[in-house]
Amino acid sequence: MINEAIFREYDIRGLADSELTDPVVERIAMAVAAIYVREGKETVAIGMDGRPSSPRIKDLFGRTLARYGLRVTDLGLVPTPLVYYASFRHQIGGGVVITASHNPSEYNGLKVMLGTAALYGDQVKEIYRLAVNGPFAAEKKGSVTSKDLFEEYLQYIQGNITLKKKLRVVVDGGNGTGGLTAPELYRRLGADVMPLFCDVDGRFPNHHPDPTVAKNLQDLIAKVKETNADLGIGLDGDADRIGVVDGRGRILWGDQLLLIFAKDILRTYPGATIISEVKASEVFYSEVRRLGGNPIMWKAGHSLIKKKLFEVDAKAAGEVSGHVFFNDKWFGFDDAVYAGARLLEILAAGKESLADLFDAIPAVFNTPEIRVDCGDDVKFRVVDAIREHFKKILPVNDIDGARVTFPHGWALVRASNTQPSLVVRFEADSAAELQKIQQQVEAVIRSVQAQVGG
């Protein structure tokens, strides 16, 4: 039996021993092979994270793809962005990463690419339908060969990043695969690197590998203060999301970090388009406009943002969750290790510290992302009802859920793409206004849930 619930909006993710058993993995691989053959793809790159179950899943998946005539390049234990790099740099027809990102160690999953585009939404659901029902491609002799791209990847980044002075940086790899590349890259660039939990251990013995949760950054903050480092960089389990703390131990969230990158890019590309998402602070959009850029608010989700970046030829994009995309000196995909290198380059080129750059960002009051339980069967109806309620009295951006503009702030209510919940966030220009907005919107949510259910 294949559990349809593991086929999510952006990837496939479930319990390794009970939901991603060998028969299930084989059927999924047969479905993915059918898509590749149908689309005329002949080559596939495959890599894995450090979870105990990853070698089993990777080897079976690779062998199954080869059974349908595909030439599979096995990259081994790598950060997710290195598979992206292979697809972009070497024009490989497809890519598969065996990873559950920041999920606990008993989980695993698959991120699937067609060409350089990540499959999402209905494309992921098609994998489920094919895995259950077929049809599959005709069997044909393919191959699996191993390749090490680490040195090429590191040298490529070294060729487009320059540090004009030495910086002290703490790198918290979270025992994920970013520990394989980040410390070595930053040392080669000339930084003084202090690694923390950079040995790969997919059991994640030190802390949960999600740098968007403050408690997971406490070891990094303590080490930055202890060593008087210029900054700290934290990576998630597969190194496609970044967390950053300044020399004073303060956390910069993804939209604040993107604003720092945007300021730098706009010096080279005046008027450039920079994309963020509906959860991002209004400060990001107003500051990019003030600096002469063209900010676009788009739907949350790394696959959706990356697609939009290429559609409008934006120079950069990013999410509050720490996905950052560069499309100037880079390929447009999200790579936390590369994003860290870009940040080091900015700091090494100027006189301002990261703390100075942080202080220059206008201060507002906001909440973290709040999850409100709401059943998958009704969550979109709840958001629709909330949107219609507020449209009668206030401006509402409905690009992704309902982002309601109040006189002194805003509120966001959207349906989670990955969980049976609503995603809610609030921002205002004072603590009192923040509380007022939050109370008003939460009352509406409760009222609508009571009427609609969920």
N, C-alpha and C positions, 0 to 999 in steps of 0.2 A: 504494500500500500504506500502511495506517495501522498504526503500531507500537503494539500494545496496552500496552507497558510505559510509555508516556508518560502513561497514565491512572492517576494515583497516588491515594493515599488521600484527599488534600484538594484536589487540583487537577490540571491537565494541564500537564506540563512536559517539554520536549525540546529538541533542537538545532534552532535556528530555520531553518537553510538546508536541512537534510536530513530532519527529522522533522515540521516545521511548514511545509511547502511550501504554496503557494496552494491546490492541490486538496485537501490534507488540512484546511487551515483552513476552507475552504468547506464540506466535509462535516461538520466539527465544528459549525460555525455552523448548518447545516441541522438537525442533531440537537438542538442547544440550542433552536432555534426551535420544533421539534416539541414539546419539553417545555413551553415557555412557552405555546404555543397550546393544548395539551391541558389545561393547568392554568388556562386562562382569563386569562392575563396579556396585557396589551396594550402596556405601556410598559417600556422597558429603558434603563438608564443604562450607558454604556460609557466606560472610561478606559484610559490606558496609562502605562507607565513610560518611562524614557529610553533604552532599548536601541535600537540602530540598526534592528533588525527590527520594532520595535513599531508604527510608523506603518503599514507594509504590512499587518500582521495586523489591527490595529484597523479600518482603513478597509474591508478585505475583509469582516471579521466583521460590522461594522455594516451594510454594504450587503446582506449575505446575510440578516440578520435582518429588514431592511425588506422584503425580497422576499416575506416571509410575513405581511405585514400589520402588523408590529410598529412602533410609534413609538419610534424610537431617539433618545435624548439623548446626544450626543457631548460628553463633558466634557474631552476632549483629554488633555494631559500633566498627570497628577495623581498624588498619593500614593494608594495603595489605599484608605486610610480615607475619602478624599473621595467615592469611589464608594459606600462603605458609608453615609456621611452622606446622600447623595442618596436612597438606598433607604429609610433610616429616616425622614428628615425630610420627604420628599416622597411617600411611599407609592408608590414606583415598583415595578412588578411584578417586575422582575428587574435584576440587575447583572452586568456582565462586566468584569473587569480583565485587561488584557494585561500580564503580568508574570511574571518568573521569580524574583522576590524577590531573594535574595542569591546566586543561581547565577552562574557566570561569564557574560561578555557574549555568548558565542556561543549561549547558551540563551534560550528564551523560553517563555511558557506562558499559561494562562488560569485565573483564579479565577472561578467561576460562582455566582451567587446566585439563588435562587427566592424572591421577596419579600425578606425581610431575613435569610433563612437561607442559609448557604453549603452548597452541595452537597458531599457527601463519600461515601466508601466505595462502596456499591452504586449510589448515584446517579451518581457519576462513571463507573462501569463501564457504566451504562445509556447514557451519552452515547457511549461507544465502540461499543456494540452498535447503536445507532441510526445512528451515522455510517457503519458498515459495511453495515448491512442495511436501514435505514429501518424503518418507513414515515415519510415526511415529511409535513408539513402541506401543505394546498393553497396555491398561490401567490396572493398578494393584495397590493394596493398598500399599502405602508407609507411610512415617512419617516425621514430622518436629519436632525436639527437640532443645531446646536452651542449649548452653554451654558457660561458661566463662573460657577462657584459659589465661587470662592476668597474673594471679599469676604464673601459671606453666611456661609460657614464660619468665617472668622476672627472676624467680628462675633458669631456665636453663642457661640464660646468666650469671647471678651472679656466677654460678658454673664454668664457664670457662674464666672469666675475673677478673683480680686482679689489683687494682691501688695501687702502692707502696708509693704514696704521694698524698696529696690533690691538686686538680687543681680547678681553677675558670673557669667556662664555661657558656657562654650565649647560650641558646637554643631558636631559632626562629622556632616555630612550623608552622608558616604561616596559623594559624587557621585550619590546617589539622589534620588528625587522629594521626600523630606522637606525638602530644601534650599529648595523653593518656598514652604514654609509656616512651618517652625519659627523661623528667625531673625526673620521679620517679626512673627509672633505674639508671641514673647517680648519683642521691642522694644515692641510696642503695650501689652503688660502692664506695662511699666516696667522690664524687666531691661536690664542692660548686656550686650549679646550680642557675642561674638567668633566669627564663622563660620569653619569649617574644612571645605574640600571641599564647599561648599554649592552649587556650580554643577553642574547636572545633566549628567552624561556617562555614558551607559550602557556605556562601555568600562571604567569604574572604574579610572582610571589611577593612583590613589594607594594604595588598599588595597582588599582584598575587603570588600564592604559587609555584613559580618555582625558585629554588636557583641557576640555571645555567645562570640567567640573572642578570647582575651586579646591575641594579636599584632596584631589589627586595631584595638585601642584604644590602641596605644602612642603614636601621634601626638596623640591626644586627651589622654592622661595628661601628655605632655610640655608641651602647650600650657596645660593647667590649672596646672601647676607654674610655668611661665614667666610667666604672667599673674597668678598669685595669685588665680585664680578660685575662687568658692565651690563649683562643681561643673562637671562636663562631661557632656553628653548626646550619645550616639551613636545613629545611626539605621541600620536596614538598608535594602536597596535600594528597597523600596516603602513604607517608613515605617510598618509595622504592628508592628515589634519595636523595643524600646528597650534600650540599654546605658547604664549610669551609672557615673561615677567621682566620688569625693568630692574635697574640696579638697586632700587629701594624695596623690591619685593612686591610691587603692585602688578596685578594681572591686566594685560591688554587683551580685550576680547577681539573676535575676528573682524568686526566692522571698524574698530579703532585701528587695528593693524593695517587693514586695507586702506584707510585714510592716509596713513603714513606712506604706504606704497604709492597711492594715487598722487600725492604731492610731488613725489620724486619723478614719477612717469610724466606728469603734466609739464614739468620743466623741459623735457625732451620732446614731448608730443602735445603742444598746446591744443586745447579743445578736444582732447581724446575722450572717448566713451569709456566709462568705468561702471561695472554692473555690481549691484548687491541685491539683497533679497528683502522680503517683507518684514523680517524680524529685525532688520538693521535700524540703528538709531537715525533719527531725523538729522542729527548732527552730521552724519556722513554725507547725506545728500546736499544739505545746505553748504557745507564746506567745499565739496567738489565743485558745486556751482560757483561759489565765491572765487575759487581758484581758476575758473575759466573752463572747467571740464563739463562733460555731459553725463550726469549720473542717470542710470536707469534702474528703477526698482523692478525686480522680477520674482518669479516663483521660487520658493525654497526648494532645494534639492540639487546636489552636485551635478547630476546628469543634465538636468534642465538648464542650470546656469552655464555649464560648458557649451551646450548646444546654442544657447542664446549668444554667448561670446563670439562664436564663429559666425553666426547669422548677421550680427551687426558690426563685426570686426572691432570689438572692444579691445583695448590694450590690457585690461586687467579686470578681474572679477573676484568676488569672495563672499563667503557666508559667515555669519556669527559663529557657526560651528567650527571654524578654522580651516575650511577648504579655501585655498587661495590659488587663483589661476593667472598666469602671466602669458601675454600674447605679444610681447615685444621682442625680447631676446630669447624667448622660450617657446614651447610648442602649444601652449594653451591648456595643458592639463594640470591638475592639482598635485603638487609634490611638496610636502612639508619641509623636507630637507633642503630643496632648492629655495623655497620661500625664506627659510632661515638664512641661507647664503645671501639672498637679496637684502635682507634686513641688515646683516653684518656689513655689506657693501655701503649701504646708506649711512650707517653710523660711522664707518671708517673714513668716509669722504667729507664729513662735516665736523663742526665744532660742538654741536649739540649732542648731549647724551640721550639715550632712550627715555630717561626720566624727563628731560627737557621737552622732548617731542610729545610725550604723554601730557605734560602740563599745558601744552599749547592747544590741546583739543578742548573745545568748550565743554564745560561740565553740565550734565543733566542728571536727573534722577530716574532710574529705571529698574525694572525687575529682571531677574533671569528668566529663562524660558520656563513657563509653568505648564504642567500637564494636568488636565482635568479628565478623569475617567469618562468615557463616552463610547458606547458600543459601535462596532464597525457598521452595523446595519442602519444606524441613525445619525452618525456623526456629521455627515454631509448635509442632512436635512436640518440638523440643529444649527449649523453654520449658516445655511440659507435663511433660516428664520431670523437669526441674529442680524444678518446683513440687511434684510428687509426692514427690521425694526429701526435700525439706526439710520438707514437711508432717508427716512422721513424727517429727520431732525439735524443730521450732521453729514459732512462730506465723507464718503466711504470709497476707498480703493479696493476693488474686488478682483484684482489680478490673481490673488491666491488667498481665498478666505475673505475676511473682512478686516481691513485696516481702517479704523475710524479716527478721523482727525477732530480733536477737541480744541477749544481756544488756547489751552496751555499744555497740550500734549497729544498723545495718541494711544490707541489700544489695538491689539491684533488678536483676532480669534480665527483659527484655521483648523481644519481636520488634519490630524497626523497622517502621513503617508505610510507609516510603519507600525503604528500601534492603535489599539482601540481607545483613542483619547483625542481631546482637543488640545491644541498648542496655543497658549495665551501669553502675551507679553504686554507690558505697560511702560510708558515713558512720559515724563512731565518736566516742567521747568522749576518745580519746587516739590519738596516732600509732601506738603499739604495737598497740592494738586494731584500728585501721583496717587495718594490715598483716595482722593475723591473720585478720580477716574476709575481706579480699580474697583472700588465699592459699587459704583454705578454699573459697570460692565458685568461684574460677577453676579449682581442681582438679576440682570437680564438673562445671563446664562442659566442661572437656576430656574428662572421662570420658564424659559423656553424648554429646558430639559424636562420640566414637570409636564409641559403640554405635549411635547413630541415623544418623550421617553428617552431612555439611554442614560 
